[in-house]
């Protein structure tokens, strides 16, 4: 779903979180009755961690991913065949995350019930009530599949991703699946459009004025004076970029303010441009699980009370260490295998 739904907030809060809550309550786990640890807390944590990993797996998995590509190009780092390069780079560590993150959640928030025989029966009955796919749903599925194919082959066909997106929207409107009224009422999408346009313009202006390069150079000089080699410098800069998200309540705000300076710092201390750009890009998705305010969907997932605030901070810190170790070790081996480093 992440490949064709470029909003991690919408994917988590509006699609998978309601499903997760339905499964938890169907299994008798509800904070209102004091049974959140029966399985609900574990399922919600898994839902959130899966959102972070799926945002990394595809270029279209999160709104800030395209922004990152634009920012990297602004400082001279071009990502060849962006959709394919991004997916290939994330595939190895991403699959490892999908497999291991639930096991860590099992330790941090162990479910009292390891089996939920009621859930499959409830799901089957609800699917039966929904009936077969409608014609509109079939058209929607075909258009989305075509859009994902267009994005994946953009470097070969020469068709820009925005053209593919507009053609997909036009197809949905022509077939009546979506109306202009539906588009006009989606104020969050219009807000994102204006926000990203403003941030891209602001980032370009800061870069043109030399402020980004000046800031990166000042910090890089301190690192070089300390005598750090490229690999230790990479760890220090990446960790600093990750930890500073404790001060942000938005991934987009963090990326727009700090991505370019930190990318230049990595390059100036010896990390090749493309690996540096992708490492910071994946970190920009993974640090969304650090705090209850780290991303737009955090508040929604915390709102029902399955995970307490204290548990959220504890799990966020542990997962930060987990992701850094996993994505650097597995990621380095995978990137060497595919020739990225």
Secondary structure by P-SEA (a helix, b strand, c coil): ccccccccccccccccaaaaaaaaaaaccccccccccccaaaaaaaaaaaaaaaaaaccccccaaaaaaaaaaaacccccaaaaaaaaaaaaaaaaaaacaaaaaaaaccccccccaaaaaaaaaaaaaaccccaaaaaaaaaaaaaaaaaaacccccccaaaaaaaaaaaaaaaccccaaaaaaaaaaaaaaaaaaaaaaaaaaaaaaaaaaaaaaaaaaaaaaacccaaaaaaaaaaaaaaaccccccaaaaaaccaaaaaaaaaaaccccaaaaaaaaaaaaaacccccccccccccccccccccaaaaaaaaaaaaaaaaaaaaaaaaaaaaaaccc
